[in-house]
């Protein structure tokens, strides 16, 4: 089996749904190309995914001695993390829940 290297950013303050829109764009791309794509995505989530990807690349190079040219993003996932629960005042003295969602970004690189 090919070598798998991963990096995870945990508990980031953004819904996994928003993060997934960006992680799907880089899945399956070569690592260098994925970084290039992320630089032109004008979203907050793209910056986090790029940071996680750089970390995964660094892990591959330093811990496993792999070359960037041979790395492919085999999996880029945004998983749900624990959410903050808050309440907002509503009509007639009731309260409405607000869920502040968090996510984990997981990037797995494999050698092609």
C-alpha positions in Angstrom: 0.0 0.0 0.0 1.2 3.6 -0.7 2.4 5.7 2.2 -0.4 7.9 3.7 0.5 11.2 5.5 -2.2 13.3 7.2 -2.6 16.7 8.9 -5.7 17.8 10.9 -6.8 21.2 12.0 -9.2 20.8 14.9 -12.1 22.8 16.3 -12.1 25.6 13.7 -14.9 28.1 14.1 -16.8 27.4 10.9 -19.5 25.0 9.8 -18.3 21.8 8.2 -20.8 22.5 5.4 -19.0 25.7 4.4 -15.6 24.0 4.7 -16.6 21.1 2.5 -17.2 23.4 -0.5 -13.5 24.1 -0.5 -12.2 20.7 0.5 -14.1 19.1 -2.4 -12.2 21.4 -4.9 -8.8 20.0 -3.9 -9.6 16.3 -3.5 -7.7 14.2 -5.9 -5.3 16.9 -7.1 -1.5 16.8 -6.8 -0.4 18.6 -3.6 1.4 21.4 -5.4 -1.5 22.1 -7.7 -4.0 22.0 -4.8 -2.0 24.7 -3.0 -2.1 26.8 -6.2 -5.9 26.4 -6.6 -6.5 27.4 -2.9 -4.6 30.7 -3.3 -7.3 31.9 -5.7 -10.3 30.8 -3.8 -11.6 34.0 -2.0 -12.9 32.3 1.1 -11.9 32.1 4.7 -12.2 28.3 4.6 -9.6 28.2 1.7 -7.0 29.7 4.0 -7.5 27.1 6.6 -7.5 24.2 4.1 -4.2 25.7 2.6 -2.6 25.8 6.1 -3.6 22.2 6.8 -2.3 21.1 3.4 1.0 22.9 4.0 1.3 21.1 7.3 0.5 17.7 5.7 3.2 18.4 3.0 5.7 19.3 5.8 4.8 16.1 7.6 5.4 14.1 4.5 8.8 15.8 3.8 10.2 15.9 7.3 8.8 12.8 8.9 8.6 10.4 6.0 11.2 11.8 3.5 8.8 12.1 0.6 9.0 14.5 -2.3 6.3 17.2 -2.9 6.2 16.3 -6.6 5.0 12.8 -5.9 2.2 13.7 -3.4 -1.5 13.6 -4.2 -4.4 14.8 -2.0 -6.2 11.5 -1.7 -8.7 12.7 0.8 -9.7 16.2 2.0 -12.5 16.1 4.5 -14.3 18.5 6.8 -15.8 16.7 9.8 -18.2 18.2 12.3 -16.7 19.1 15.7 -18.6 20.0 18.9 -20.8 23.1 18.6 -21.4 26.0 21.0 -25.0 26.4 22.0 -26.3 29.9 22.5 -29.8 31.5 22.8 -31.2 34.6 21.3 -34.3 36.4 22.5 -37.5 35.9 20.4 -41.0 37.2 20.4 -43.2 37.0 23.5 -40.4 36.3 25.9 -39.3 33.0 24.4 -35.8 32.0 23.4 -34.5 30.6 20.1 -31.4 28.4 20.0 -28.3 29.4 18.0 -25.8 26.7 17.2 -22.3 28.0 16.5 -20.7 25.1 14.6 -17.1 24.0 14.5 -15.3 21.6 12.2 -12.1 19.6 11.9 -10.2 19.7 8.6 -8.4 16.4 7.7 -6.1 16.2 4.7 -4.6 12.9 3.7 -1.8 12.8 1.2 -0.6 9.7 -0.6 2.5 9.0 -2.8 1.6 8.5 -6.5 
